[in-house]
Amino acid sequence: MRFIIQRVAESEVKVDGDVIGRIGKGFMVLIGVCDSDTREIADKMVKKMLGLRIFEDEQGKTNLSLDTVGGGLLLISQFTLYANCKKGNRPSFIEAGAPDMAEEMYEYIIAKCKEQVSVVERGRFGADMKVSLINDGPFTIILDSETL
């Protein structure tokens, strides 16, 4: 499982020109799932993400967590996080999770986050989405379950 976490001042996602999710300060998270992922892995990833202390305190040090600053989450599914570019110039996506399983994991992650975060917005699984954000920093963290 892979999460690309961007600390944002604001972010939104549109489908067919309509805004379906929007947050202010918080994390915009791209979520990639592979076939070997489990709920236990998702739990570990969510716990690590929500515990990250990457917001600045009064001294300008990254000491504060999402909860501490009252931030929101915008969670976007993105199978392309499992692109394999080893051969040629056209990426292969065979390492990405099967759509039914990946969607189930995405929904599970959203539900787990809603248990702990008051503002959780989302994209639409499998849709052509337009995501915009103002990356605050910029500050981007990559979490990969293989390296946690």
C-alpha positions in Angstrom: 0.0 0.0 0.0 1.3 3.4 -0.8 0.2 6.8 0.5 1.4 10.1 -1.0 0.7 12.6 1.7 0.8 16.3 0.8 0.4 18.9 3.6 -2.0 21.4 2.0 -3.5 24.9 2.7 -6.5 23.7 0.7 -7.4 21.0 -1.8 -10.4 19.9 -3.8 -11.4 17.2 -6.2 -13.8 17.5 -9.1 -15.7 14.9 -11.2 -17.4 16.1 -14.4 -16.8 19.7 -13.3 -18.5 19.3 -10.0 -16.6 19.6 -6.7 -17.2 16.4 -4.8 -14.6 16.9 -2.0 -12.9 20.0 -0.5 -10.7 20.7 2.5 -8.8 23.6 4.0 -5.7 22.9 6.0 -4.8 19.3 6.2 -3.6 16.3 4.1 -4.4 15.5 0.5 -3.6 11.8 0.2 -3.2 9.7 -2.9 -3.8 6.1 -2.1 -2.5 3.1 -4.1 -3.4 -0.5 -3.3 -1.9 -3.8 -4.5 -3.3 -7.3 -4.3 -1.3 -8.3 -1.3 -2.7 -5.5 0.9 -4.8 -6.3 3.9 -6.9 -4.4 6.5 -4.0 -4.9 9.0 -1.7 -3.1 6.5 -4.3 -0.4 6.0 -4.6 0.1 9.8 -0.9 0.5 10.1 -0.8 3.0 7.3 -3.6 5.1 8.7 -2.1 5.1 12.2 1.2 6.2 10.8 -0.4 8.9 8.6 -2.5 10.3 11.3 0.4 10.4 13.8 2.7 12.3 11.5 3.8 15.6 13.1 4.4 17.7 10.0 2.6 20.9 10.9 4.6 23.8 12.3 4.4 24.9 16.0 4.9 28.4 17.3 8.7 28.1 16.8 8.3 27.0 13.2 9.3 23.4 14.0 7.3 20.5 12.5 5.9 19.2 15.8 2.1 19.2 15.3 -0.1 16.4 14.0 -3.3 16.7 11.9 -5.4 16.3 15.0 -3.6 19.0 16.9 -4.2 21.6 14.1 -7.8 20.5 13.4 -6.9 19.6 9.8 -9.0 17.7 7.3 -8.3 14.8 5.0 -9.0 14.5 1.2 -8.5 10.9 0.3 -8.1 10.0 -3.4 -7.7 6.6 -4.9 -4.8 6.3 -7.4 -3.9 3.0 -8.9 -1.1 4.6 -10.9 1.0 4.7 -7.7 1.8 1.1 -8.7 3.0 1.9 -12.2 5.9 -0.2 -13.3 8.2 1.7 -15.7 11.1 -0.8 -16.0 10.4 -1.8 -19.6 9.9 0.7 -22.4 8.1 4.0 -22.0 4.6 2.9 -21.4 3.9 2.1 -17.7 2.4 -1.2 -16.7 -0.2 -1.3 -14.0 -0.4 -5.0 -13.3 1.0 -4.5 -9.8 -2.0 -2.4 -8.8 -4.8 -4.2 -6.9 -7.7 -5.6 -8.7 -10.5 -3.0 -8.9 -13.0 -4.7 -6.6 -10.4 -5.4 -3.9 -8.8 -2.0 -4.2 -12.2 -0.2 -3.9 -13.0 -2.2 -0.8 -9.6 -1.2 0.8 -10.2 2.4 -0.2 -13.6 2.4 1.5 -12.1 0.7 4.5 -9.4 3.4 4.8 -12.0 6.2 4.5 -14.1 4.5 7.3 -11.0 4.2 9.6 -10.1 7.8 9.1 -13.6 8.9 9.8 -13.3 7.2 13.2 -10.6 9.7 14.2 -10.8 12.8 12.0 -13.8 15.1 11.9 -13.4 16.3 8.3 -12.8 13.5 5.8 -13.5 14.2 2.2 -13.0 11.8 -0.7 -12.7 11.3 -4.4 -14.7 8.8 -6.5 -13.1 5.4 -7.0 -12.4 4.8 -10.7 -13.6 8.2 -11.9 -11.7 10.7 -14.0 -10.9 13.2 -11.3 -9.4 16.7 -11.4 -7.5 17.3 -8.1 -6.2 20.7 -7.2 -4.2 21.7 -4.1 -2.0 24.3 -2.6 0.9 22.3 -1.1 1.9 24.0 2.1 5.7 24.0 2.2 5.9 22.2 -0.2 5.7 19.2 2.1 5.2 15.7 0.7 5.7 12.4 2.4 5.6 9.0 0.8 4.5 6.1 3.0 5.0 2.6 1.5 3.8 -0.4 3.6 6.9 -2.3 2.3 9.2 0.1 4.2 7.2 0.7 7.4 
